[in-house]
Amino acid sequence: MSRTLTRALVATCLVAAAAQAATGVRAEAAAGLGPEGGQRALVVFDHEVGRGTLDRLAAAGVTRARVFDSIDTVATFAPAPSAYATISAWSDVVAVEDDTPLRYANNVAKRDTRVTGVRSGEAPLSAPYTGKGVTVAVVDSGVDTSHPDLRDRVLANVDYEHAPVLDPITDGAYSEAAAERPVSTDEFGHGTHVAGIVAGTGAVAQGADMSGVAPEAALVNCKMGFGDALESTELACFEWILEHRDDPRFPGGIRVVTSSWGADATASAGLPLRALVREMTKAGIVMVFAAGNDGPAQKGSSTVLRYPNSMEAVITVGATCKSEEYMPFNCSGPLAVAAFSSQGKEVDVVAPGSDIWSTKSAVSVLGTRNALVQAQGNPVPGATVADQTANRAFYITLGGTSMSTPHVAGIVALMLEANPGLRPAEVESILTETARDLGPRGFDTGYGHGLADALRATRAAESRR
């Protein structure tokens, strides 16, 4: 039954939200499209940018530029904003967008889901909650446990990328010791970002709030690597979690699993994985899965990853844009369903998943590829240039349902701190019943039951004690 997860992590994580521009709808050519006063813009072409293209930009009035080869985009500066009216009319220009100042913080997403209210103990809560006494397992590409925000949060590391999942059939004596060893690297960077969204402390953030949703929750890191992970790898991670859920090392036991991956189930029904997920749910573990990044579905169909993401037993999470600082390439407006978010009747709730700041692995493919993040831009409002540089060293922005999923997992940790007795079905019921209804009235295939509302959900959890 083992098979390569062809969509795996990359299907649920966008390397950079801006990368969607190359396939986006052409922007309307209009005067003033370039930002007034700032005279900076990102120009997206439908081809590779060479010397000839740069010469044309110069002739139009651009005096400074940087080419981002991977996305056929040029960051530009023109003394006269009128230059962008000329450029936007070119037939090979896909879009001209503001070179918007970046804000290196995750606080907008936390405000949108009212996590900040839970953390401060806002009425009608009886107390503030931070996820203390709850352990969340991150099943992903690994976690850089040397990151200052995560160093004290990760209590166990299980490495199924390098440890053999299978043993020679003649002895059948797989040793857990081979997997249970310190693993401090995340070469891809995805899992480190996910872990920070759940429980990063924000300890090294400068002039910004980079903390995760439940910064006092404990984490377990089950590393499955990237690119060559098999269903057997996932089975090994899940079984380890199931067998160690009540280990006294983990405060409150492992109660939540966040999984920002999925399978393209064309050759397999995923029966072993489905069965194991059901067993984990029966054991009291809340399973949170990403819906996927395959965008809208035709009427009556679904683009949600088939398994385990579409199972009734799991919480399936779609992605919205933030209410502020949303990325125009993926977003049609504040709190809109992100253009990449998979849709279908399986979506339970949504959370912000576009342009999300979180912890950055010291050595990662995503950190290297995300050139837009690394480029020098305007300083963080209220922060010094030194603060901006310091934040880039430890944090990165990514987008996808991979980012909305750990946000919901963090909310579940807050709920379980408020009421440790909740069963997985009760957690899902509370989340869907308290979600903020957006889009068409009632359930719809984009928002599911709505935007997760941490304050209402945690209050409902308290009321069931």
N, C-alpha and C positions, 0 to 999 in steps of 0.2 A: 504493500500500500504506500510505501514511502515514495515521494516524488518531489522534484524541485518545486519550490514555491515561486512560480514564475512572476507573480506580482509582488509577493513578499513585502519588504519594507519600501522599495522604491515606488510601489503602487500607492502607498499611503503617505508619502512624504514628498513635497515639492522642494527641490533644491533651493529655489528662490522663486517667490511669487512672481517676480518680474519675468521669469522665463516663459510664462504663458503668453507674453506679448506677441511672439512671433506667429502665433496662430490666432490671434485675436481679430476683432472686427476693425476695419480701417477707421481711424478717427476722422471726424468731419474737419475739413480744412476751413479754418476761421481765423481771422485776425485776433490777436490777443491770447492765442492758445498757450504761448510761452508765459511763464509766471511774471506778473507785473512787478517791477522793482528788482526782483532777483536776477532776471535774465538768464536763468538756468533751466535746462530742459533735457529730458531723455528722448532721443530720437531712435525709433525702432524701424529697421529696414527689413525687407523681405529677401535679403541676400547677404552674403559675407561683405564686410566693410573693408574696402581696400583704399589705396592711395587716391584713386579717382574720386571716390565718395567724399573723402576728407577735403579734397580740393574744391568740390562743389559746395560743401558746408562753409568753407572759408570764403568763397565768393559770395555766399548768401549773407555773410556777416558774422559767422562764428569765429571767435578768436582763440578759444581754449576748448580742448576735447580730450576724452579718454574713451578708447574702444574696448568694449566687452565682447570678445570674439564669440564666446559660447552662446550668446543670445542675440547676436547681430544688432547690438545696441551701442549708441554713442552718447555719453554724457557730455553736454555742451554748455558753453557760456558765450552769449552774444551781448555786446553793449546795448544794442537796440532791440527791444522785444519784438519789433515788427519783423525781424528776421524769421521768426517762427511761422508767420503767416505764409511766407514764401516756401519754407521747407515743408510745411504740412500739406501743400498742394502737389508735391512731387509724387509721381505715380508709384515709386518704389518705397514710399514711406508707409509703414503700417500704422504707426501712432506717434504722436508727439505729446509727451506727458510732463507735468511739473516734476522737477527734480526736488521732490518734497523733503523737507528736513526730517531726519530720522529721530525717533524717540526711543531710546534704549531702555524700555521698561515693559513689563507684563501687566502693569496695573490697570490698563484700559480693559483688557479681557476680564480681569477679576472684578472690576466694577460692573461690567455688563451682566455677569452672572450673579452679582451681589455676594461674591465671596468675601469682599472687604467688610460687608455687614456682619457676616458670620465671624470673621476673625476679630472684630471689635466687640462682639456681643450685643449687636444692635437689637432693640426691642422688635418683636416680642420674645427673643431668645432669653433663656434664664442665665446664660453664661457665654463667654467667647469660646470658640473652638478652633484648633489649629491642626487637628489630626493626631494629637498625642495619644499614645496607647493603641495605635492601629498600624499594621504592617501591610505595605503594598508591594507586590512582586512586579518587577518590570521585565517582561519577556521581550528582548529586543537585540540590538546589535552589540550590546555591552554598555557599561557605564564607566566613564573615566573617574575612578574613585579618588584620584588625586585632586580633583576640583574642590576648591575651598567650600563651595556651597553644598557639596555632596559628601565630603570626607567623613563626616560624623553621622550621615543618614543611612549609608549602606552597611547593613549588619552581616550580610552573607553574600558571597560571590560563587556562582555556579557557572562553569565554562563548558558548554557543550559544543563550542566551535572547535576547540583543540582537543578536548578529551574524546576518546572513541565512544560513540553511542553504541556500536555493536562490538561484541567480543567474538573470538573464534567459537563456532558452534560446539566444538568438542568440550569446552569447559563451561561456557555459559555463566561465567563468574565475573560479571562486570563490577568494577570497584568504584564506589561513589567517591573515593578519595581522589580519583583521577580528575573528577569534575569539580569537587569542592576544594578549590585552591584560590589564593589571591589572584585576581585578574583586574589589573588597574587601567587597562587600555580600552579604547573604543575607536577603532581605526576608521569606522564609517562616520561616527558622530551622531547618529540618529538616536540611539538609546540614551546617551548623555543628555540630549535636549529634552527627551521625554521625561527622564527622571527629574530634571530641574523643574518642569511644569508641575509635576506631582508634589515634590517636597523640597525643592531647592530653598536654601535659607536666604539667598540674596546677600550673603555675608560680604562679598567683595564688590558689590555694585557701588558706583560712585554717582551721586546726584540723581539716582533713579531707583525705582522699586523693581527689583528683579526676582523677588521671592516667588516660590511656587504657591499652589493653591493651599496645600496642607503642610507647611514648613516644619512641623514637628512630627510628622508621620515617619515611620521607619521604612527602609527599602530593602528588598532582596533583589539582587541583580542576577538574572539568568541569561547569560550571553549565548546567543545562537549564531552570531556572525552575520554575514551579509552575502547574498549572491548565490551561495551553494547550500543554503539551509534546506533540509528535507522535512517532510511531515514527521519522520522519526525523531528529528531534533526537537520539534515542538512537543511531541509526545514525551520525550525524556524530560524536558523542562517542566511540563505540566505535572508529570508523575512525581518528580522531585518535590514540587510545591505541595501536591496533595499529601505526600508522605511526611512532609515536614511542617505542615500547617500549624501544628500545635507545639512546635519546638519552643522551649522556654527562652531561647535567644531572642525571639521575636515578640515584641509587646503586643498583647492582644491576639497573637497568632496571625498567620497570613490570611487576611480577610478579603483582599482585593487583588485582582490581576489586571494589569493594563496591557493590551495587545494591539499595537499599531501595525498590523500586518494582516495578510489574507492570502488565499489561494485561488488560482484560476482553475476551478474544479471541472475540467473537461474530460479527464480520463479516470476519475475516481469520485466516489460519493463521500469520501472522507469519513467512513464509518468509525474507525478507531478513534479519530480525533473528536468526533461528535460524542461518542460514548464517554470519553474521558472528561470532556467539558461537562457533560451531565453529572458525572460522578463528583466533580469538583463543586458544582452548584449544590448538589445534595449535601456535601460536606460543609456548606455554609460559606463558600468562597464566591464573591461577586465577580463575574467575568465581564470586562468592559472591552469591546472591540470597535475598531474603526470601520466605518461604512465603506471606505475606499475612495479613490479619486478619479472615478470614471464619469463624473458629470451627470447631467440630467438624463432621465430615461424617457422613452416614448410612452405615450399614454397606455397604461395597463401593464407596463413592463418594469423591470428593475435593473439598476446597475450596481447594486450592493454586492460586495464579494460574497460568494455562496456559502462558504463554511470556514470556520464556525460562525463567521460574522452575521449570517442571516438566521441563526438559530433563535428560537423563542426564548431559550434559557439565558441568553446573554443580553447585555445592554449594548445596542448598536448606535454609534454616535456619528452624526454628520457634522459639517462645519459651516459656520457663518463668518461673515466679515465682522470686524469690530465696529463699535458705534463711532469711533474716532480713528483717524490715521489709517483708514482702510486702503488696501492696495487696489488701484483702479484697474489693473490687469485682470484681477479675479473677482472684483466686486462691483455690483451695480449701485450700491448705496449702503448706508449704515445698517448693520445687522441683516443684510441680505444673505440668502444662502450663497456660499462661495461657488463660483462657476465650476470649480473642480469637484465639488462634493458629490459623491454618489447619492442617488435618490431611489426610493422605492418604499413599499409598504413595510419593509423591515426596519426602517429608521425609527428609533425610539425618541431620542432627543438630539439637540444640536448644542454646540458651544463654539466660541470663537476659535478659528483655525487658520486664519490668514494673517501673515506678517506677525508671528508670535515670537517674542524674545525669550530666550532661555539659555541654559548653560551650554557652553561650547567645549567639546573635547579638545585636549591639548594638541593631539595629532588626529586629524580627521579629513576624509575625502570631502565631506560637505563644507567644512570650513575653508578648504582650498578652493572649491568650485564657486562658492557664493561670493563672487567678486564685488557685487554691488554692496554687500555688507562691509567689505573691507575697504572700499573706496573712501577717501576723505570727503566728508560732507559737512553740513552745518552742525554746530554744536548742539548738544542736548539743551533744551530750554532750561535755564537756571543752573546749568552745569558748566564747569570750566572745560577748556580744550583738553586739559590733562585728564579730567574725568572721562571725557569721551574716548580718549585713547585707552585708558584703563579698562573701560567697559568692553571695548572691542577685543581685548585680550582674553576675556573670560566668557563673553556672551555672543550669541549669533541669532539671527532671525530666520525662521523657516515657516513654511505653510503647508497645510494638508490636514486631512482628517487624523493624521498621526498626531497632530498637536491638539486638536479638540478632544481626542479620546483621553489622554492623561489628565486633561482639565476636569473632565467628568469623573475620572477615577479619584482625583483629589477631593472633589465634592463628596463622593461616596465615603471617603475617609473621614471627612468632617461629620457626616451623618452617623457613621458608626462610632465615632467618639461620643456623640450625643446620646446614642442608644446602641450599645454593643450587642444587644439581643436581636437586632433586626436580621431576618433571613433574606437571602438574595431576591426572592420574589417580592418581598415587602419593599426592599430598596428600589427595585425597578418600578413598582407601583407608585411609590411616593414620588420618584423623579418625574414620571410621566404625568401624574395628577397635578403636580405643583409647577410644571413647566409653564413658561410664559408663551401664550399662544401668539404666533406670528404668521403672516401670510394668510391664506384662506382660512376661514373660521373652522376650528376643530382640527382634527388630524389631517395632515397632507404629506405627500411623499418626499417633500424637500426638507421641511422642518420637523417632520415626525409629529410628536405631541407638543413641540415648541422648544424654546431656549431654556436650558437648565437654569433653575433659580435656586441657588444655594441657600439663601435665607429662608425661603418658604419650605424647602425640602428638609433643612436641618430642624426647623421649628416643628414640622410634621413628625420627624424622627423623635424629637423630645416628647411630643404628646403621646407617643405610643409606648413610653417606658412603663 
